[in-house]
Amino acid sequence: MRPVTMGDGGELSWDGCVNVRDLGGLGRVRPGAVVRMEAPTRLGESGWTAVWDHGVRTVIDLRDAGERVPDRVPRPSGITTVHCPLDPVGTPFHARWSSIDNLATPLYYPAMLVEHPEPVITAVRMIADAAPGCVAFHCAGGKDRTGLVALVLLTLAEATPDEIVADYLLTYDRMKPLYDELGHPDQLSGVTKLLAARGTTIEASLTSTVASLTMPDFLLDNGLPAVELDALRARLLR
């Protein structure tokens, strides 16, 4: 894979978040449209001020209700938080993939998009229908659930597979100091070994998923109304 740099939205420095970036400049994504990040619960006052100053007015939380913890400080009153659990907890799919990769690698993405596209479409609709301003979306570490939503948006925005892979891989670098601090094993090494045991790589798995998505048919065929597709494009694209 050729080296890919961040777009002109770029990586952001928000005190209390180590894995946050504006997707602007990847494909046709407009800077200031969408931001991906880890859970913002560690943001302090200056961090939330930076969120506000970047134009974020909606935060979409992709975590299950049981994962949510209180914020370190209150969020600005002008920011709306909406909850959109992405993992289909309680389904045979979730039980099956929890035993395969704990839904923590790109290996499960194709099956998720085929078997349970509904929560992905719901997240996309929330982005399309959000109030004016930038939309930030996150899960816990900002890698897999966040990565899946980012992949769908970036594919719609005509980003290349190399751009999408590079964006996904950045999270491992950004989260490593925090995981080291918490005593967690190296995430990239673990995921790489798991995928190698199944005869693939992170890059190949993500590239295959992107290739399987026909846009905008995937969105329309799975219930996104045409009017909301237009709203999504107006928000997202330049």
N, C-alpha and C positions, 0 to 999 in steps of 0.2 A: 504494500500500500504506500502510495506516495505521501510525503508529509503534507499536512493540511493545517493552515493557521486558522485561528478564530476569525469570524467575520468582523464587520465594523461595529457591531454591537459590543461584543467582546466580554472578557471576564470582568467581574465587578468586585469591588472591595467593600464589603459590608461587615462592620465589626460584629463578630458573633457567628458569621457564616463563612465557611471555607470553600464551599462548592456552589458558587452562584455565577451565572453568566446569562447575558442577553444573547438570544439566538439570531439577532439581526446580522445580516450579511451572509448567512448560510443559505444557499439557494437564493430565493427571492424574498426572504424574510426581511421585513422592515425593522430597523433598529427602534427599540422602544415599544415593540408590540408584545413580545412574550419573553419571560425570564424563567429559566429552570434553576432549581436550587434544592438544597437539603432542607429539612424541617427548620423553620425560623425560630424555634423555641429558645435558642441561645442568644438571640439578638438583644443588645442593650438599647438604651435610648438613642445613642448615636447611630446604631445600626438601623433602627426603624426610621430615623431621620433620613438616612441614605436611601432606604427603600422608597420613602415618600418623594424624595427629591428626584429619584429616577422615573417617577411618574406612575408607580404601581398604585392601583386603586382597587384591585381584586386579587385575592390570594386563593388558589384552589388547592385544597388538602386532599391528596389521594390515599391517605392512610385509612385503615380500619379504625372504628371508634375506640377500640381497646388499646390502640397504640398512642393515642393523643395524651400529651402531658401539658401542664400549664406553661405559658410563656414566662420568660424571665421578667419582662416588663410589659405593660399593656401596649397593644397595638394602637396606632393613630386612629382616631374615631372615624376618619374618612376612608379607611380601608375596609372593604367588605371581604369576609372570609366565608367561603362555601366549601362544603364537604362532599367529596365524590370518591368513596372507597372504590379502588380499582380491582383489587383481588376478589375473585368470586368465592369468598370464604363459605364453607359449608357445602360446596359442590363436589361431585366426584372428580372434576378437573382439578380442583384445589388440592384434594387429598392425593391424587396421583402425582402432580408436579411438586408437591411438598416433599415427597419421597425421592424424586429425581434430582431436583436442584434447589429445593426450597424457594422456588420462584425468585431466584437471585442470580440468574444468568440470562443471556439472550436466547438460550435454548428453548425456553417456553413461549417466546413471542409468537411464532407462527400458529401454534395450537390455540393460544389465547385469542388471536385475531379471528380465527375460524370458529371456535367453539363458544367464546364469550366476548363478542365484539361490543355488546351493549354498554358496559361501563366505559369503554374507550370512547364510544360515540357520545355518551353522556358528558364526559370530560371535554370533548371537542365542542359540544353544544354550549357548555358553560363558558368556554373561552369566546365562542362566537357571540354569545348573548350578554357578556359582561358589560358593565357600565364603561363609558369612555375612560381611557387610560391604559397603562400597561397591565398585563395579567401575569402574575407569577404562579407557577405550579410546582408542587413538591410532594415527595413521599417522606420517608425517614432519612435515608442517606442521599437521596436525589439521583439514584443510579438506575434501578430497574423499572419500577412503575413510572417514574418520571422519564426514564429513557424511552419507554414504549410510547408515551404520549408525544415526546419530542420527535421520535422516529416518524410517527404518523404525520405530525405537522410539517416536518422537514421534507417528507416525501411529497406531500401536497405542494410544498413550496419549491419543488424541483431541485432540492439539494442533491448532490452526488452521493453515492454510497460511501466514498472516501470521507466526505464531510461529515456524514452521519456517524460513521465509525469513529472518526477522530473526536467528535463531540462526546460520544459515549465513553471513550477511553479516558478522557480528561478527569472524569470523576474519580477514578482509581488514584490518580496522582493527588488530587485535591483533598481526598478524604484520608489518605494514608497517615498523615501526622495525627489525626484524631483517633483513628483506629489503633495506631501504635500506642497512643496515650492510654487508651482503654484496654490494652493488652489483647486485642483481637489479632488473629493470624492474618498474614498478607492476603488481601482479597483478590488481587489480580492473579497471583500464583495459584490460589485455590480454584478460581473459575477457569483459568487456563488448563489446569490438570483435569478438571471435570469434563470440559469440552473435548480435550484430547482423547480421553478414554472413550468418547463417543465418536471419534473420528472427525472432529471438526475443530474450528477455532472461533474466537470471538469475531474476528473480521469476516470469516466465511458465513457464520451464522447470521450476523446482522445484514450482510450483503444479500443473502438469500431471502431474508424477510422483506427487505426493500424491494427486491425483484418481484416478489409475490403480490405486492400491493399495486393495483391499478387505480390511479387517482383521476378524477374524484369518485369513480364508481364504487370503491370500497365504502366510502362515507355514505353515498346516496343509497346504495343497496342495503345498507344496515340501519337505515332509518333517519339519517340526517336530512331534514327537509331542504329543498333547493334554496329557499329564502335564507336559511341559516348558513348554507354553504356560501352564498353570496356575502353574508355578513362576516363569515370567517375570513374569506379572501380579502374583503375590504380592510379588516383589522390587521391581517397578517402580512399581506404582500405589498411589495413596492413595484 
